[in-house]
Structure formats: C-alpha cells, structure tokens
Amino acid sequence: MMKVFLRCIAVFSLTIFFAGCSNSGGNIIKEIRIGLHNNNELKIQVDVLTTDKADAYAEYWPAKDSIGGKQTSPVSKSALSHQLVFCNIIPKTDYVYHIITVANGDKKVSKNYTFKSHDLPMWLLEQFKAINTFPKLIPAEFKNGLMLINKRYAPGIAYLADYKGQIRWYHIVDGMGFKVTHFTKDHTILSILGTNDEPTSYGSQILEINLLGDTLLNLKKGQGDFKQTIHHEILKNDKNEIVTLYVDKRIMDLTSAGGSKKDTVGGDGILVLNRHGKKIWQWSVFDALDPLKDPHLLKTKKDWMHANSLNYDKDGNYIISFYNNGQIWKIDAQTGKVIWKFGKGGTIAMPAECDFTQAHAAHINAYGNLMFFDNGVEKKQSGVFALKLDEQNKTSKLDLHIKLPKEVFNGRMGSAYMINDTAVLVCCSKRHIIVLADRKGTLLWTMETAMPTYRAEFIKSNELAPYLKP
C-alpha cells in the first residue's frame, strides 16, 4: 500500500508539496507537488509522479463554485512524470482540485485536494482602473473577452485584462520590455522585446510564448539572418514564419537636397524569417520610393517614412501604414510591388469626410473594411476610420468614422479594433487610457492604465479556451 504524506494548508509556495495520495482501487499516483508555475501568481503547477506510464490531467475549480466553474488542465500523455499547469487562477481564492489518470483504459480519479491562491504582488496591483459609464450598453462579447496590453520598459510585462480592469494573465521578462505584442491565430503571444535604451516600439529580440507561459521561440538579433533592428509589428504567416518591420539605413548623396555627400537616410522594410532566423523574403521602401523626391527629407531623414503597422489583406498581401507621409499602402507579398496607396496623394480616391492625418494599427477588419486609428495630428482630435475599398475602380466608401473626445487626443501610437458591428475598442496610448466607443463616438466604458501601452488588442473568449474563461 502506498504511504500517505498529505498536508492541507491555506497558503503554499514553491517549496510546499503534497506527496503520496491514497485512493482505493489500485491508484497509480505516487506523489503530488504543488506550487507556482514560473513564479507566476496566476498559474499553478502540479507535478504528479505515477508508478506506471499513464495519461494525467487535473480538474480544478473555486471552492465556492462547485457547479459550472470546473476547468481542466492540458493532458500529459503516456509518462511517469507529469507537469500540469492551472491557468485562469483568481487571486486570494480557495480552490479544489483532483488528478485524473488513465492507464490501459482504466480511468482513476483521485480524492479532492485544496489550495488557496496568493494575491497579486503589490507592483501588479492597481495597474488598470475601469469605469463602466453605460454598463447596460457594453456588449456581451466585450465582457467575455480579454485585452492584450504591454509594458514597454524593463521588466517587461504582457497582460491579459478583462473589462473590469482585473489582470487575468501576465508574463514577465527581466531586463527587457515588451515593445510590441500580438495574439496569433495559434493562440500564442508573439512579441518584440527591447531594452530601455531602444526606442519606444523598437527591439532586437523575438519571443513567442503560449498561454501556459512556455517559450516556443526566442530569436535574438545576430542569429542567422536576423541582423536588423525590428519595430512596430510582429506577425506570423500561414507557413509559421515570422513577419516584422525592420529599419533599413542607406548611405546616400543628399547634396541636391541640401545635405552632405555621404548622408544617412533611415527607411523601413518588411522582413520574413523562418523560426531559425533564416531570411525568407525582404522588401524595402527604398525599392518603391525615391527619398530625394521628398521635399522634407532633411527633416525626416533619420526616420524618413516611419512605418508603424503591418497586416494582411484578405488575399494575403500586405497592408502597411506610414506615419510621416500619412499613407497606407498595399504591397504584393510575392513581388514587392505597390498595389495601391491610400491617403493624401494616394492612388485610391478618398471620401471627402476621410480627412485623417497619420494612422496606426491599419488592418482589414472582420467586415472586410480597411480600418485604422487616426491620430488626427493636424486637427488635434483623434478618431477611428473604416472604409470599404474598391480596388478595381480605385474608390472608397466610408463605413465608420468615430470622432473621439478632444480630451483623449492621442498624437502618437494607438489602435482601434471592432468588438462587434456596434462597438470599437480604442487605445489612446499617450493618454494612458483605453475606451470602448459606439459608432456615434459615445464612450461606453473607459480604463486608465498605469503605463502607456502601445496597443490594446481584443481577444474573443473562444480564442482563449481552454486556458482562460470569462
């Protein structure tokens, strides 16, 4: 008979463990240890040893919510040693859990055990302050989803927060900041990391983690063909390759523009790397535009075009936005040819009411429209635009225009994403505020942030299962 060493206590740490659990009927569990996963207060790790190879997983739930609140850990397959991670942990809450093993078709459920989760560390408390201005008008989709928010200076933190301002998940990196974060179609978080010495959205490292906090990819500048400083955007394509923006500096003769014979112009490009850092594809704005034709070149030469977002059109080609010339381009992902330009002086005609000045987070939304955050620098009022483009006839039609209150004017950075067909989540980075607005521009909800997050990306609840639930 297996010897029992079980201690039930309210508060645990990494050094506290539950060992040996006796159950009737030939139980194969040899030992259970419980503590924090990666020293994260919202992730619990249970290590289980079994006497025979088996599949193992855990079910866990808040003690006060025995009906409907049960969650399941990922399954550890055919092993003697099992690492089970519990996500979606609520701080300062009593939990119940049991271990389920399956060996040779024989399923066994252990007795119930308990633990109490810690509170969040002091430095994580009060990061977000949410205000429900019109609680009855807040869509259910928004209440059930989470927002991806990033802290850009060291120690870097990626957060998933709910509409109440509660931190539901976080991941910390030491010595680096999360300059840019993106939730991928594979339900992972892909990011650009950079030191405090690197500019706002610029970095030199690529990190991909899953919602358990496990590192799936960590590429550093200098590995393979990854030689450039990257910035503002990090994506994956259908081949699981990494797509980002990079800094392209060229030595040029600028004497005709009033500069020196060997002057430096900083441009931008698109870089595609495989997961080993090998270059797959590259494009530069210098391939499509001559800097010497820019009458303001001497003022902008250090960061001539300033590409600030990159995404995909429905056909797989790229949508890229530039801050300095206020345009959004579509780039052929195979040839690098510019298919169209949208904005002042562009090739697609704009509606008269589309008077945007500088754009961020340009993308094709769920309704097939080009959507972006308008910094509104010239009129000192930010907003959101969505337009239906007719590429064949080179025209566009306004679908959505939200004028934000002038009190949240945001001249740099920012994002805007549809929650449903009536509500938009808008990040005003410089103002340290995120808002939920309806199509008329009424602010239904606001959240103040302790730091200027680059964007607030919305993630629907079904994309977070099974690790996180509303």
C-alpha positions in Angstrom: 0.0 0.0 0.0 1.3 3.5 -0.9 2.3 5.5 2.1 0.4 8.8 2.7 2.1 12.2 3.2 -0.6 14.8 2.8 -0.7 18.3 4.2 -3.6 20.6 3.6 -2.7 24.2 4.1 -4.3 27.5 3.1 -1.2 29.2 1.6 1.5 27.5 -0.4 4.8 28.3 -2.0 7.2 26.6 -4.4 8.7 24.6 -1.5 5.4 23.2 -0.3 4.3 19.9 -1.7 1.6 17.3 -1.4 3.1 13.8 -1.5 1.5 10.5 -1.9 -2.2 10.2 -2.2 -4.0 7.0 -1.3 -7.1 6.1 -3.2 -9.0 2.9 -3.4 -8.9 0.5 -6.3 -5.2 0.4 -7.4 -4.4 4.0 -7.6 -1.1 4.7 -9.5 -0.3 8.2 -8.2 3.0 8.1 -6.3 3.5 11.8 -5.5 1.9 15.2 -6.0 3.8 18.5 -5.6 2.1 21.9 -6.0 3.5 25.4 -6.3 3.7 28.4 -8.7 4.4 27.9 -12.4 7.4 30.1 -13.4 6.9 32.1 -10.2 3.6 33.5 -11.6 0.8 34.0 -9.1 -1.9 33.3 -11.7 -0.5 30.0 -12.8 -0.4 26.9 -10.5 1.9 23.9 -11.3 1.1 20.5 -10.1 3.8 17.8 -10.6 2.5 14.3 -10.5 4.5 11.1 -10.4 2.9 7.8 -11.3 4.0 4.2 -10.7 3.1 3.3 -14.3 3.1 5.2 -17.6 -0.3 6.9 -17.9 -2.1 9.9 -19.2 -2.8 12.5 -16.5 -4.7 15.7 -16.1 -6.4 17.7 -13.4 -9.8 19.3 -12.9 -9.9 22.4 -10.7 -12.5 24.9 -9.6 -13.1 27.7 -7.0 -14.3 26.1 -3.8 -17.4 28.3 -3.7 -18.3 27.5 -7.3 -18.6 23.7 -7.4 -21.1 23.8 -10.3 -20.1 25.3 -13.6 -16.7 26.6 -12.6 -14.7 23.5 -13.3 -11.7 23.8 -15.6 -9.3 21.2 -17.0 -5.6 21.3 -17.3 -3.8 20.2 -20.5 -3.3 16.4 -20.7 0.2 14.9 -20.0 0.5 11.9 -22.3 1.9 8.4 -21.5 4.5 9.4 -18.9 5.7 8.6 -15.4 6.3 12.3 -14.6 3.5 14.9 -15.3 3.6 18.7 -15.2 0.1 20.0 -15.0 -0.5 23.8 -15.2 -3.6 25.5 -14.0 -4.4 28.9 -15.6 -7.2 31.4 -15.0 -6.5 31.5 -11.3 -8.3 34.1 -9.3 -6.2 35.8 -6.6 -6.9 35.1 -2.9 -9.3 32.3 -3.7 -9.8 28.8 -2.2 -9.6 26.1 -4.9 -10.4 22.4 -5.1 -8.7 20.0 -7.5 -8.3 16.3 -8.2 -6.0 14.3 -10.5 -7.3 12.0 -13.2 -5.1 9.2 -14.6 -5.8 6.9 -17.5 -3.6 3.8 -17.9 -4.5 0.8 -20.2 -8.0 2.3 -20.5 -8.5 2.4 -16.7 -9.6 5.8 -15.5 -9.0 6.8 -11.9 -10.0 10.0 -10.1 -8.0 11.0 -7.0 -9.6 12.4 -3.9 -10.1 16.2 -3.8 -7.3 18.5 -2.5 -7.3 22.2 -1.8 -5.1 25.2 -2.0 -5.5 29.0 -1.7 -4.1 31.3 -4.3 -2.0 34.3 -3.3 -2.9 37.9 -4.0 -1.0 39.6 -6.8 2.3 41.3 -5.9 2.0 44.9 -4.8 3.6 46.1 -8.0 0.9 44.4 -10.1 -2.0 45.8 -8.2 -3.9 48.9 -9.5 -2.4 48.7 -13.0 -5.8 49.3 -14.5 -8.9 51.3 -13.4 -12.1 50.6 -15.3 -15.2 52.8 -15.4 -18.5 51.4 -16.8 -20.1 54.6 -18.0 -23.1 52.8 -19.6 -22.9 49.3 -18.2 -26.2 48.2 -20.0 -24.8 49.1 -23.4 -21.5 47.1 -23.0 -21.7 44.2 -25.5 -21.5 40.7 -24.0 -18.6 39.9 -26.4 -16.5 42.5 -24.7 -17.4 41.3 -21.2 -16.4 37.8 -22.2 -13.1 38.7 -24.0 -9.8 40.0 -22.8 -7.4 42.7 -23.8 -3.7 42.2 -24.6 -1.7 45.1 -23.1 2.1 45.5 -22.9 4.5 47.3 -20.6 7.4 48.5 -22.8 10.2 49.0 -20.3 12.0 46.5 -18.2 10.9 44.4 -16.5 8.5 43.9 -19.4 5.1 42.6 -18.8 2.4 41.3 -21.2 -1.1 41.4 -19.6 -4.4 40.0 -20.4 -7.0 42.1 -18.6 -10.8 41.9 -18.5 -13.3 44.7 -18.8 -13.4 45.1 -15.0 -9.7 46.0 -15.1 -8.7 42.8 -13.5 -5.4 41.1 -14.6 -6.4 37.6 -15.7 -3.0 36.5 -17.1 0.5 38.0 -17.2 4.1 37.2 -18.2 7.2 38.9 -17.1 10.6 39.2 -18.9 13.6 40.6 -17.0 15.9 43.2 -18.4 13.7 43.8 -21.5 10.4 45.4 -22.3 7.5 44.1 -24.3 7.8 46.7 -27.1 5.1 45.1 -29.2 2.7 42.2 -28.6 0.4 40.3 -30.8 -2.1 37.4 -30.2 -1.7 34.9 -33.0 -4.1 32.6 -34.8 -2.3 29.7 -32.9 -3.4 31.2 -29.6 0.1 32.3 -28.7 1.6 35.7 -27.8 4.3 36.9 -30.2 6.3 39.9 -29.2 9.2 42.2 -29.9 11.5 42.6 -26.9 13.8 45.5 -26.4 15.9 47.2 -23.7 15.1 50.5 -22.1 17.8 52.1 -24.3 15.9 51.1 -27.5 13.2 53.5 -28.8 9.5 53.1 -28.0 8.5 50.3 -30.4 11.9 49.1 -31.5 13.7 46.0 -30.3 16.2 43.3 -31.0 14.6 40.1 -29.9 11.6 38.0 -30.9 9.7 36.0 -28.2 6.7 33.6 -28.7 5.0 32.1 -25.7 1.9 30.0 -25.2 -0.8 30.8 -22.6 0.9 28.4 -20.2 3.9 30.7 -20.3 6.1 28.3 -22.1 8.7 29.7 -24.6 8.1 28.5 -28.1 10.5 30.8 -29.9 13.3 33.1 -28.8 15.3 34.7 -31.6 17.9 37.3 -30.9 19.5 39.9 -33.2 22.6 38.4 -34.6 21.2 34.9 -35.0 21.1 33.7 -38.6 20.0 36.4 -41.0 18.4 38.4 -38.2 20.8 41.3 -38.3 18.4 44.3 -38.2 16.6 46.3 -35.6 12.9 45.5 -35.8 10.0 47.6 -34.8 6.2 48.3 -34.5 4.9 44.9 -35.8 5.3 41.2 -35.3 3.1 38.6 -37.1 3.1 35.0 -38.3 2.2 33.9 -41.8 0.5 30.6 -42.8 3.8 28.9 -43.0 4.5 29.7 -39.3 7.2 32.1 -40.4 7.8 35.4 -38.6 6.9 38.7 -40.3 8.1 42.0 -39.0 9.1 45.6 -39.9 12.8 46.4 -39.9 15.0 49.5 -40.0 16.8 50.0 -43.4 19.5 52.6 -43.3 21.1 53.7 -46.5 24.1 56.0 -47.2 23.1 58.5 -49.9 24.3 61.6 -51.6 21.9 64.3 -50.3 23.7 67.3 -51.7 20.9 68.0 -54.2 18.5 68.3 -51.2 20.9 70.5 -49.2 22.6 67.6 -47.3 26.0 66.0 -47.4 27.5 63.7 -50.0 27.5 60.8 -47.6 24.4 61.2 -45.6 22.3 58.5 -43.9 18.6 58.0 -44.6 16.6 55.8 -42.3 13.8 53.8 -44.0 11.8 50.8 -43.3 11.1 47.4 -44.8 9.3 44.1 -44.4 11.3 41.1 -43.2 10.2 37.4 -43.2 12.2 34.9 -41.2 11.8 31.3 -40.5 11.9 30.0 -37.0 15.7 29.5 -37.2 16.3 33.1 -38.2 16.9 32.4 -41.9 15.7 35.2 -44.2 12.8 34.1 -46.5 11.7 37.4 -48.0 12.6 41.0 -47.8 11.2 44.3 -49.1 12.3 47.9 -48.6 10.5 51.2 -49.0 13.6 52.3 -50.9 12.6 49.8 -53.6 9.3 51.8 -54.2 10.1 55.4 -53.4 13.0 57.8 -54.0 13.8 59.8 -50.8 15.2 62.7 -52.9 11.7 63.4 -54.2 10.6 64.2 -50.6 10.8 68.0 -50.1 11.0 67.4 -46.3 13.8 64.9 -46.4 16.4 66.8 -44.4 13.9 67.0 -41.5 12.8 63.3 -41.7 16.0 61.6 -42.9 16.6 59.9 -39.6 13.2 58.2 -39.8 12.1 59.1 -43.3 8.8 57.2 -43.7 8.3 55.7 -40.2 6.3 52.5 -41.0 4.2 51.9 -37.9 1.9 48.9 -38.7 1.8 45.9 -40.9 -1.0 43.4 -41.5 -2.6 41.2 -44.2 -5.3 41.9 -46.7 -7.9 39.3 -47.4 -5.8 38.0 -50.4 -2.6 37.5 -48.3 -0.8 40.7 -49.5 0.5 43.2 -47.0 -1.2 46.4 -45.6 1.5 48.8 -44.3 1.0 52.3 -42.8 3.4 55.2 -42.7 3.3 58.0 -40.1 5.3 60.7 -41.8 3.5 60.8 -45.2 0.1 59.8 -43.8 -0.4 57.0 -46.2 -1.4 53.3 -46.1 -0.1 51.0 -48.8 -0.9 47.6 -50.1 2.2 45.6 -51.1 2.3 42.4 -53.1 3.7 39.7 -50.8 5.4 37.9 -53.7 6.8 40.7 -55.9 7.0 43.6 -53.5 5.1 45.8 -56.0 2.9 48.6 -54.6 -0.6 47.7 -55.5 -2.3 50.9 -54.1 -1.7 53.8 -51.9 -4.5 55.3 -49.6 -4.2 58.7 -48.1 -3.3 62.2 -49.3 -1.7 61.9 -52.7 -2.6 58.2 -52.9 -3.9 56.1 -55.9 -7.3 55.3 -54.3 -9.8 58.2 -54.1 -10.9 59.1 -50.5 -14.3 60.3 -49.4 -14.3 64.0 -48.6 -15.0 63.2 -44.9 -12.0 61.0 -44.6 -9.6 63.7 -43.5 -7.2 61.5 -41.5 -3.7 62.7 -40.6 -1.4 59.8 -39.6 -2.7 56.3 -39.0 -1.8 53.5 -36.7 -2.9 49.8 -36.5 -4.1 49.6 -40.1 -5.8 46.3 -40.8 -8.7 44.7 -42.6 -11.5 44.2 -40.0 -13.9 41.3 -39.7 -16.3 43.0 -42.2 -13.6 43.3 -44.9 -13.0 47.0 -44.5 -9.7 48.9 -44.1 -9.7 50.1 -40.5 -7.2 52.2 -38.6 -6.7 54.6 -35.7 -6.5 58.2 -36.8 -4.0 60.2 -34.7 -5.6 63.4 -36.0 -2.4 65.4 -35.5 -3.5 68.4 -37.7 -6.9 68.9 -36.2 -5.8 67.9 -32.7 -8.6 65.3 -32.5 -8.1 61.5 -32.8 -10.6 59.1 -34.2 -11.3 55.8 -36.0 -12.0 55.1 -39.7 -13.2 52.1 -41.5 -13.6 52.2 -45.3 -14.8 49.8 -48.0 -12.2 49.9 -50.8 -13.0 49.2 -54.5 -9.5 48.3 -55.8 -10.7 47.8 -59.4 -12.3 51.3 -59.6 -9.8 52.8 -57.2 -12.5 54.3 -55.0 -13.5 54.0 -51.3 -16.7 54.4 -49.3 -16.9 55.4 -45.7 -18.3 52.7 -43.4 -17.3 54.1 -40.0 -16.0 57.3 -38.6 -15.7 57.9 -34.8 -14.6 61.2 -33.5 -13.2 60.8 -30.1 -13.5 63.5 -27.4 -10.7 66.0 -27.7 -9.8 65.3 -24.1 -8.3 62.0 -25.3 -6.4 63.4 -28.3 -3.6 61.0 -29.0 -0.9 62.2 -31.4 1.3 59.1 -31.3 0.7 55.4 -31.3 -2.8 54.0 -30.7 -5.1 51.3 -32.0 -8.7 50.6 -32.8 -10.4 47.2 -33.2 -14.0 46.1 -33.7 -15.7 44.2 -30.9 -18.9 43.6 -32.9 -20.7 45.7 -35.5 -21.6 48.4 -33.0 -18.6 48.8 -30.7 -14.9 49.6 -31.1 -12.1 49.2 -28.6 -9.7 52.2 -28.9 -6.3 52.6 -27.3 -5.1 56.2 -26.7 -1.6 55.3 -25.7 -0.2 58.7 -24.8 -3.2 59.4 -22.6 -2.8 56.2 -20.7 -6.5 55.3 -21.5 -8.4 52.7 -23.4 -12.0 53.3 -24.3 -15.0 51.4 -25.8 -17.0 53.6 -28.1 -20.1 53.1 -30.1 -20.5 54.2 -33.8 -21.6 57.6 -32.7 -18.4 58.1 -30.6 -20.1 57.7 -27.2 -17.8 56.3 -24.7 -19.5 53.3 -23.1 -16.5 52.3 -21.0 -13.0 53.6 -20.2 -10.0 52.1 -18.5 -7.0 54.1 -17.2 -3.6 52.3 -17.5 -0.6 52.8 -15.2 1.6 52.7 -18.3 1.3 53.9 -21.9 0.6 50.6 -23.7 1.4 50.6 -27.4 -1.9 49.0 -28.3 -4.9 47.2 -26.8 -5.7 44.1 -28.8 -9.0 42.5 -28.2 -9.2 38.7 -27.9 -12.5 36.8 -28.0 -13.4 34.3 -25.4 -13.4 31.3 -27.7 -9.8 32.1 -28.7 -8.7 31.8 -25.1 -10.2 28.4 -24.3 -9.4 26.1 -22.6 -6.8 28.1 -20.6 -8.9 31.2 -19.8 -12.6 31.5 -19.3 -14.8 34.6 -18.7 
